Amino acid sequence: MIKVIDEKPVPRATVVCNSCGSTLEYGNADLWEHKYESNYNLATNYLVEYHFQCPVCGCKVNANWIERKEQ
């Protein structure tokens, strides 16, 4: 079991849905990860795309992984 010693607020970010235009706030726990192969110059690379489903229209929204900014 994990014990929380010092709880901090979860970083959040905003993104606009390309389908319906809604502004959405999300956290890393909301993201789904999709890995896929990309062949470039005969070398296989694995690319990662993060996304979630828009709660307004249901379409896929691409979003970036949030890095905590040091304060």
Secondary structure, DSSP 4 states (H G I P E B T S, - for coil): ----SS--PPP-EEEE-TTT--EEEE-GGG-EEEEEEEEETTEEEEEEEEEEE-TTT--EEE-PPPPPPP-
